Each structure stands twice: as structure tokens, then as C-alpha cells.
């Protein structure tokens, strides 16, 4: 089983990191944020539903009905809201910077956990980690590249998306039943997100025919960055636990930056890179990842992670 961990983690980080590239090409190529994200969610939901029908048959519909409450909550917190925020943010900032800003999810998980998970111990090292991470956030926002106030707003939108993802993780830890399978939950929350985003798609349709690159990016975003990523996500959680999934947080920004630099010729400022380093150090301390080896026997709790 150990031999399967790294291939799955690297594949998940690479497809999630590519999501920021696909979103950037999509919004720059003619799609509005609402239309792009609505189509993303609905296409992914259709693919995931087909997967469910192929694996568990017509019982998929009854399973989805049983999970409708969780699907609605996660459809908003883990998909509709953060999807739109990231897409809107990328109308103002580069894809690489968006990937860096999204690395803040575990920091907000710790902060929100202070209120909703009081049983989890928050020691001095974890609080130092959160502090370092927040300093990194300030550096990223303050060092936003050309674009002025709008670039700052775009960066803040992506960081707000991280708050939603972190909230979804806490909700998942507190309220999700272990009897609801990952693929069923992924299908339900994508379907709910598509419906929630439909009004935004209707009121802000593409003003002109999207480019071929934008359409291709939408398809790849839905198939790879959403449907495939969701299946890999829950597979990793099932096989290795939520804590070992956290390594994606460290790898995903690097993939996003490399994709943006090589394919879109984006430039990442030194302040953003320093901010990323502080965030990752803060995440490693704040989430307790540095103590992972000493807590190998710890029971893992299921969590929901960012998908761009």
C-alpha cells in the first residue's frame, strides 16, 4: 500500500495545481466566473454520476437522496462559493499567485477549529505556526503584482475561498457520517454546486464565443481538476487518512507556479515566494505535520480539501 501513496499524492497535487491554470485560461478566454464554474460543477457531476452508476448501479440515486443535506452544505462551502471566488480572483491576479494564496487552507482550519473543535489541543508551536502563516498572507496580499487595488481584491477573494474550504473541512469532521461514501458525497456536492451557480451563469453569460483554449480548459478543469481529483481525494483518505493527505498543501502551490510560469509566462514576485515559504512553515507547525511520525497510530478523521 505504501507504494501507492506517492503516485496518488503527486497526481492529486498536479491536477489540483493545474486547476488554477485552467481557470485563468477560461476567464481570460471569454467565460465569466459564474458560467465557467457552473459548467465545471455540472460536467463533473455528470461524470461522477456515471461513475457511481457503473460501480453501484441504480442504488446510486437512493444514496444521493440519503446524503442530500450534506451535499447541500458542502455544495456551497466546498464548491460553489470557493469556486466562484477563485475564478473571480483570477480575473485580477495570475494563476500562480492564486495557487500560493490557496495554501492558507490549513491555517484557517486551525483558527476555525479553535471555536468548533475545542477538544483539539492547540499548543504554543501550533499558534506560532499560525502566526507565521498569517505574516505570509500579509506579504502575499501586500506584494500583489501590477494591478493595484484590484490585484489585492483578487488575492483576498482567493484567501476567502480558503476560509470556505477550511470551514467545509471542519463541517466534514463534525457532521459527515462514515456510512456516506466519498464518491456519493463528491457527486452530490458537485450537483448541488452546479445548481447554486446556475443563476450566476444565467445573469453573466459569455459576451462572445469563448476561445478554443478556454473551452478546452473548461473540459480539462471539469474532468481532471474536479471529477478525477475528487475520486483521488477520497481514495487517499480511505487508504492513508486525512492527515497524510495534508502533504498536498505543500506540493500544489509549486505545481501552480510552475504551470503558470512555463505555460502562461507568469512572473511570481519575491514577496509572494517568501510569503509562500512562511505559510508552508506555518502550516507544518500549525497542523502538527512535523509531529506526524510520532503520531502514526493516531486515528484519522475525514476532511475535505481544496480543489481550486
Protein Blocks (a to p, Z undefined) as FASTA:
>chain_A
ZZmmmmmmmmmmmmmmmmmmmmmmmmmnopafklmmmmmmmmmmmmmmmmmmmmnojmlm
mmmmmmmmmmmmmmmmmmmmmmmmmmmmmmmbcfklmmmmmmmmmmmmmmmmmmmmmmbc
cdfklmmmmmmmmmmmmmmmmmpcehijmlmmmmmmmmmmmmmmmmmmmmmmmmmcfklc
fklmmmmmmmmmmmmmmmmmmmmccfbdcdfklmmmmmmmmmmmmmmmmmmmmmmmmmno
jklmmmmmmmmmmmmmmmmmmmnopacdfklmmmmmmmmmmmmmmnommmmmmmmmpccd
dddddeZZ
